[in-house]
Amino acid sequence: MANTYKKKNFKPLPSEAKIVYQKRGGLNVKMAQWVDNRGRKQKAEVHKDGERIVVTSKVWYMQYRDESGIVRRESTKCTNREVAEKVLAERLDQVEKIRNRVVSPEVVKVTNHAQVPLSDHVDDYLEFLGNKTVKGRKVSQNHVDNVSRHLERIQSDCGFRWLVDINRDTFSRWMSQRLEAEEMSPRTVNTYRSAWMAFSSWCIKENRVLVNPLEGLPTAEDQESKPRRALTPEELKRLFYAARTRPLTEARIVRTGPRAGQPVAKVKRETEQRLIKVGVERELMYRTMAFTGLRKKEVASLTVKDLHLGHKHPYISLRPMHAKNVKPDEIPLKEDLAESLSQWVANKLPNTKVFNVPRGLIKIFDKDLAFAKIEKVEDGETACVHSLRHSFASMLAQAGVSPQMAMRLLRHSDINLTAKRYTHIELTDRAQAIAALPDVSPKKSESVQKTGTDGGDIEVSKKVPNSGAKQRINDKSWQDGESDEGSTKLIKPHFPAENEAQGIAGDRIRTDDVQLGKLAFYH
């Protein structure tokens, strides 16, 4: 049953082929000759039907029965028949060992995969990744391309050629070198690590390796190298104005000559109208992101039919395929923003994109910041497009919105993410919070009643310390304290000497406790 052979495929006879005859084993075999698109001469046997040609593979294939009795046909990847027969013999030896339980099928598969170049395994993994779906959504081609780049970079830098070459120490050394040279940030290094850890896990599931060769590989210290900052309301106003006016203003700036740098250049009427429209769209896009918390890709995915502006409470319908958390949601809109969006999409079709989000929005945003004279980096925090989402979260906090509601509006699954990363409480905000605390300082007209020695009422200043310690008040200090209006006037309490506080004085003065009300603060 086991044998080697060359695989035959059938293709249509080329129209320009010339029919000739060639002797094989004493027989005249009908052959076709032609020149392919690259100018090379080709020859192939003509099938019996006269309409097809027989194309024989260059490598040898093998046919055998595996340990389960199933007929297998596999390529030996050998062009030499003798070498191909040796490969077949080795495979038959493995089948015999599995049948006799000398080795397990998994070990045999791993052994076979170890003889395959690593690049072939990577190609298989990328094909798997391209067909993979997560929560009903196919993995993006951009992600597949990034993983491919990460895998190829490590193969080249670390010299991995076969599966057995993958080594944790080598990989760890590569990570350390990138960090020490400041070539990559910790977060970037961790993306390379994640790509290879995922590839290794896939190899285990596919029985290509028995154990993860990168198990225990430590992560780089993942600190956000550029923490984002939120823009203040005043900065947002300047940013919106810059976004609306900068396209036309920069078009009017003279680039050369004695008037270079002055906004006096002439602009065609149609160009002026186009730049005004670009500025209005960009301002409205920034406003939408700042007052809804939508991300750049989410805003780019919006169509006119996703806007429900005629509703009693205007909102945006975010479809699950476009949301980061792959969940549908309804994003409420401010009335002024809803009105502006209504005017913007008035003449657009339902399936038309609301905004034309440019590919270079990150660089455009930086130019708008500079035009608005807003510092990009402040106190170690960086302003970027995603800062508009941070601004949304911070404005919610400043408006007194509860953390639970802020988490819901930001579509977070963890309230700690909302509170720690997205809510920026500045010094001014904290100062305003302190100023909003109730005023409990003592006033001249305020007093506290306290029962004295003879059952009378005594009033003392609220400045008496609330230490809980027993203080003694001289009887004479309050017995003569009647005012003209018949009420007890405020008096300065008399604090005895240390020996009297300890109760060792012989003046028979009683000690009384004076306690003030306490304020309870809740988180």
N, C-alpha and C positions, 0 to 999 in steps of 0.2 A: 504493500500500500504506500509506503514512504518512497518518495522519489523527488528528483529535482527537474525543473523544466523552465522554459522561457515563456513568459506570458505573451499571448497574441491578442492584438486589438484590431478592429476593422474600421477603416475610414473610407469616405467616398473617393473614387478614382479621380485624380486631378484632371481637369479638362484639357490641360496642355501636355499631359503625359504621352510619352511615346512607348508603344508596345514592342518589346523585344523578347527573345527566347534565350534561356540560359540552361545549360546542362547541369543536372544534379542527380547523382546516382544513376547515370545512364538514361535519365529522362529529361525531356525538354520542358522546362518550367516557364510559364508565361510571366514576364516581369514588366514592370512599368518604370520608365525613367522620366524625370522632370527636374526643373530647376526651381528651388523655393524662392521666397521673397528676399532672402539674404544673398541670393546668387549662388547657392551651393547645390551641387548635383545630388539628387536623391534617387534611390532605387528601392523598390519593394515588390513583393510577389502579388500577382493579381489573383483575387478570389475566383472560385469556380463560376460565380454568377456573372463575372466580367464587369461588375459595376463598383466593386470595392477593392481595396488593397489590404494586404495583411501586414500589419506593423508589429514586428517582434521586439520585445523589450531587450534592453542591453544587459540588465541584471538577471540573475537566476532566481527562481522561486522554488520553495519547497512545499511539499504536501505530506501530511502525516496525521495520525490519530493521537489526540492528547490523552491524558490520564482518565478522562471521562468518556472516551470513545468517540469524541466529536472530531470530525475531519477539519483540520486547519490548513489554510493556504497562506503562507507568509513570504515576504521577500527576504532573501538572504543578504541583499545589498552587496552582492559579489558579482563581478563580471567574469570571474574564472570559475569554471565548472568544478574543478577539484576542490577549491576553497569552499564553494557552496555546499558540496557533499560533506565536508568536514563540519560545517555549521549544522547541517541536518543531523549528523551523527551525534553532535553534542546535545541537540535538542531531544533526540530520542533517548539519550542517556538520562537527561533530566526527567523525562516522562516516566522512565523505569524507576528512578529513585522515588518519585512522588507516589507511584503505585505501591511501592514497597515501604512507604512511610519513612524513608531515610531522611528526606528533607520535606519541608512544607511548601505548598504552592506559592505562598507569599515570598519566601526566600528566593525561589526560582525567579519570580517576577522582578524582584529587586536586583538580582544578579543580571538579568537581561537588560534592565533599564540602565544599569551602571555602565554598560557598553555603548550607550547612546550618548552623543555629544550633548552638553548642557544646553546649547542653543536650540536644539530640537525640543527639549522639555519646555523651554521658555516659550517657544512658538505655540506649543500645545496649550500651555497655561493662558497665553494671551487670547487664543481662540476660545477657550472656555470662558474667560472673563468677558469677551465681547458678546457672548450669548447668554450671559448670566442676567437674571432679573432680581431686583430687590424690592419687595413689597409691590409687585406688579409693574415695576418700572425698570426698563432695561438700563444697564450700566452705560453711562455716557462714553462716547468715543474719546472725549478729552481725557477722561480718567484712564482709559486703556492706554492711551498714548503716553501719559505721565508714568504709569507703571512700567511700560516698555522702556522708557528712557532710564528709569531708576535701575531696572534689572541689567540693562546693557552697560551702564556706567560701572556698576560693581563688578561685573564680569571682566571688564577691561582693566580696571584699577587693581583688583585683587587677584587677577590671573585665574579665575575659575573657568575651567574648560569641561570638567565632568562633574557629575553629582558628588563624587567622593572628594572633590576639591573644596567644596563648600566648608568653611571652617569658621568657628565662632571667634577664635583669637585673631585671625586675619581680618575679619570684618570689624571687630572691636578696635583694632589698631588703625584701620582706615577711618573710623569715626573720630578717634582721638586726634589724628593728624588733621582732619578737616576743621575741627574745633580749635586746635592750637594755632593753626595758620589763619584763623578767622575767615576762612574761605566760605563757610556755611554757618548759619545760625543753628542752635540746638533743635529748633523745630524742623528745619530743613533736613538735618541729619536724621531725625526721627522718621521723616517720610520715607527715606531710603530703607531704614530698618523695617518699617511697617510693610513695605512692598515685599521685601525678602522673607519676612516672617510669614506673610500670607502665602507666598509661593511655596515655602517649605511645608506649610500645613497642607496645601493642596497635593504636594508630592506624597505625603503620608497617606492621605485619603485614596490616592490613585495607586497605592502600593509600589511607588517608585523608590521610596526609602523606608527603612524600618523605624528610624527615630529622627526627630528634628535636629539637624546638625547645628542649628542656631539657638537651640534651647538654652535659656539663661542669659541670652545676650542683653546687657543692660541698656537702658535708654539714655540718651543724652539729657542733661538737665534742661528740661523743657520750660523755659521762662519766656514769656512774651517779649521778644526783643524790642518790639515797637508797640507798646500798649496804646490803644486808641483813646482819644479824649473826646469829650462832648463839647459841642459849641454852645456858647451862651446865647440867649435870645438876641442880644445886641449883635453878636457875630453872625447869627443866622440872617438878620436883616441885611447886613452888609454883604453877605454871601449871595443872597437872592438878588440884590441890586446889581452886584458884579456879574452874575450869571446872565441877567437880562441885558445889560448894556455893553459888556466887554466885546462881543463879536463885532458890533458895528463900530465901537470906539477904536479898536485895534485896526480895523480896516481903513480908518481915516488917518492913521498915524503915518507920517512921512518917514521912509526908511533911510534915505540918503540925502545928501546935500545940506545946505545951510539951515534948512528948516527941519532937519531930522529930529524925530521924537515928538513933533507937534501934530495934534489931531486935525490937520487942515487939508488932508488929501481928498480929492473928489472921488465920489463913489457913484456908480451907475444906479439909476432908480430901481431897476429890478434886483440888483445886488443888495441894495439897501433894504428892500422889502424882505428879501430872503434872510438876511442877517438879523433883522428885527424878529422874524418868526423863529429863527434858531434860538435867540435869546429868551423869548417868551416861553418856548418849549422847555428850555433848560431850567429856567427858574421854576416852572410848574413841576418839573420832574423832581427837583430838589425839595420843593415844598411837600410833594406827595411822600417822598421818602422820610422827611423830617417829622411829618405829622401822622404817619401811619406805621412807621417802623418797618416798612417793606425793604427787602434787600435788593441789590442792583439787578440780579437775575430775575427776581420776582416782578420787579417793575417792568423789566424788558419783556416779560411774557404777557403782560396785560393787553387785552383787546377791548374794543368798545363795548362788546356785549357783556364783559365782566363788570362794567360800571352800572350800578343801580342808583342813578341820581334823582329819579323821580319818586323814590320811596319816601315815606314819612321820615325815616332815619336813613339818609344816604349811606351806602356802603359799597365796598369792592368785594366781589366774589372771587376768592383765590382757589384755583383748582388744584387738586392734590398732586398732579404731575408737575406743577410748577412750584409748589411749596417745598421748603427744605425738609420739613418733617413729614412730607408726603400725606398730609391731611388737608381736607377741604376746610375753608374758614371764611368768615365774613368780617371784613375790616371796616369798621365805622369811619365816617369822614366828617370833618368839621364843615359847617355850613358854608363858610367862605371858600374853602377848598373845593367843596362839591360844586359850588357855583362856577368857579374858574374852570374846573374840568368839564362842566356842562357846555360852557362856551367853546372850549378847545375842541371837543369831539362833535360839535353840532352838525358838521357837514361830512362826517366820516362814516364809512360803512361798518356794520356790526363786527365783522371779522378783521377789521383793520387794527393794527397795533396802535395803542394809545400814544406811546412815545417811541421815537427813533433813538434808542440808546446807542451811542457810538462805541466802537471797540476800545478806543483810547480814552474812555471816560475818566480813568484814574489820573492821567496826565492833564486832562482838561480841568478836572477838579482842583488840581494843584495850581494851575494858572489862575483859576477863579479866586482861590485863596490869596494868592499874591496880589491880584488886582484889587481885592477888598482889603488889603493890608492886614490880613489875619495871619498870625504866627502859626506855621505848620507844626512846629515842635514847641511845646510849652511844658515845663516841669517834667521833662522826660516822656511826655505823652504826645502822640502824633495824631494830627487831624487828617482824615482820609474820607473817601466816599462812605465807608461804613460808619463814620462818626455821626452821620445823620441819624442812624438808628440809635446810637448811644445818646444823642441829643434828645430823641423822642423819649427814651427811658428816663433820662434825667428830668425832663420837663414834667413827666408824670409824677415823679417823686416830689418835685417842687410844688406841684399843684395839690399835693396831699392825697393822691390816689393810693389806695391800699396796695401793699406788695402783691397780694393775691390777684387783684385786678390788673396790675402792671404785668405780672407774669402771663396772664391770659391775653392781654393786648399784644405782648411781644411774642406770643406763641412759644413760650419756653415750657419745658417739662420739669425743670428744677428751679425752685424759687431762689436757691443760692446763686445760680447763674445770673438771675435778674438783679439781685441785691449787690453782689460783689463786683461783677464785671461791667454791667451796663448802667448801673446807677451811680453817677458821679456827683458826689456831694462836695462842693467847693467850700473854701473858707468863708466866703460871703454868705453862702447858704447856711452854714453852721452858725455864723454870727447872727443871722436873722432868726434862726431857730432859738438861740439863747435869748434874744431880745423879746421873743414871743412868750417866754415863760411868765407865769403870774408874778406880780409884785407883792412880796410878803415882807418887805422891809418895814421896820417899826415907824409909826407916825406919832407925832406929839399928842394927838388926841386919842390914841389907842392905849388901852390898859387891860390888865388881866386881874380879875377878882380872886382873892384867896382868903380863906378863913384864918383869923388870927388866934391869939392865945385866949382872949376873953369872949370868943364867939363873934366878934365884930368882923366886918369886911375890910380887907386891905387891898389896895391897888398898887401894883409895882410896874415898873417899866418893862416892856418886852425885851429890853436889852439884857435882862437877867440871863446868864448862860443856861442852856438846856443840858447841863451835864449830869443831872440826876443826883448830884451831891447835895447834902443837907446844908442849907444856909440859914444863918441866924439873923433876925431883924430886930433891932432894938425897939422895945415897946414905945419908947418916947418918940421914936422917929415917925410914928404914924398916929399916936394919940392926939397930937396937936395939929393934925393935917386937915382940919375942916376948913373948907373955903367959905367965902361969903355967901355962895349960892346953896350951901348945905351939902355939897357933894365932896367926896374925898379927892383931894388934888394929888397929882403925881409927885412922888418924892423919890429921892435917890436912896436906894436901899443901903443899909449899913452892913458891910461884910466884916465879921469879927476877925480877930487875929488868929493865928494858926492854933494856939492852945485852946481858944474858945471853940474853933471848928471841931476840935477833937473831944469836946464835952468836958473839959477839965476846969473851965472857969467857974467861979463861985457866985456869979451874979444872977443865977437862977433864970437866965434867958432861955426860952424854949426855942427849939429849932423847927423850921417848917420846910416842906418840900415845895419847890416851885417848878412846875412843868409847863412847857409851852406845847401848843399843838404841833403836830408833825405833818409834813407834806409827803404824800406817797407818789412816787414816780413809777410809771409802768412802761415797759418796752412796747 
